[in-house]
């Protein structure tokens, strides 16, 4: 099953401007993220690198499934979703491509 990494960043313009609503939004977002990690979902890990951005590791059948999960947090967060190809698969492909590239020179 494919692995994905999602770098998420806060979309500050979409957040509420009053403190009470902002805290409510954070509470909802953290609760939803915890449910996804602890439940039976594609989300395997979430973590923050600052107060405005973090990463999610996912294992899903398709990028479409990942996009659907990330859409739950729109418009408060922007998502940059990338598929991770395991070394066992990527390594031989990289070696083959590099070999072909050098053989043409």
N, C-alpha and C positions, 0 to 999 in steps of 0.2 A: 504494500500500500504506500502511495507517495507521502513524503514528508514536506511540510511547508514551514517557512518562518515568516512571520508578519511583524514588521516594525510599525508600531502605531505612534502617532503624535497627536497631541491635543490640537483641535481646531478652535483656537481661542475666540474667534469671532462668533462661533455658534453657542458658546456657553452663556448661561444666564448671568446677568450683571449684578443682581442682588445676592447678598451672601447666603441667605436662607435657601434660595433656589439652587445656588451653586453647590452647597453642601448636600442637598437632596439629590442632585444629579450625580455627584461623586459617590454617594451612598448606593444609589441604584447601579452605577457602572461597576463598582467593586463587588457588589452582591451578584450581579449577573456573571462577572468573570469568575468568581469563586464557584458558582453553580456549574459553569462549563468545565472547569478543571476537575472538580470533585465528582461530577456526574458522568454519564455515559455519552461523551461527546468527542469530537475530533481534537479538542483542545487538551494538550498534555501538560503545558506549563505556561504561566504568564509571569512576567517580571518587569520591574521598572528600572531604568538607568538614570532617570531624573524625575522631577515632579510633573513633567509634561510628555515624556516618551518612554516606551518600553517595547518588549518583544513577546510574541506568542509563538509557541511551538505547537504544530498541529500534525495529525496523521489522518488523512482524509482520502476518500476515493477520487476526488477531483478538486480542481481549483474552484469550480463552481460552488461546491459545498463550503469551501473556506470563505469565498466572497459572501455567501449567504450568512455565515456566522458573523463576519466582520460588519455586515450591514446593520446588525442589531445596535451597533454603537455609533452609527452615523446619525447626525452630522457632527457629533461631539469629538470624534476622532477620525483622522485620516489614516488609511492603511496602505502599506507598501508590501504586497504579498509576493513571495518568491518560493519556487519549488526547490527543494534540496534533493540532489541526486546522490545516493549513497556511493561511497568510494568504490565499492565492489563493482558498481555499474559504470560510474563516471571514469574511473581510472583506465580501464581498457579502451574506452572511447577516446579519451584524451591522448593516450599513447598512439592509438591508430591514426588519429587526426594529425598529431605532431609528426609521425613517421611519414605519412602521405605528403605533408607540407614540405618536409626536408628532401624527400625523394624527387620532388619537382625542381629543385634548385641545382 
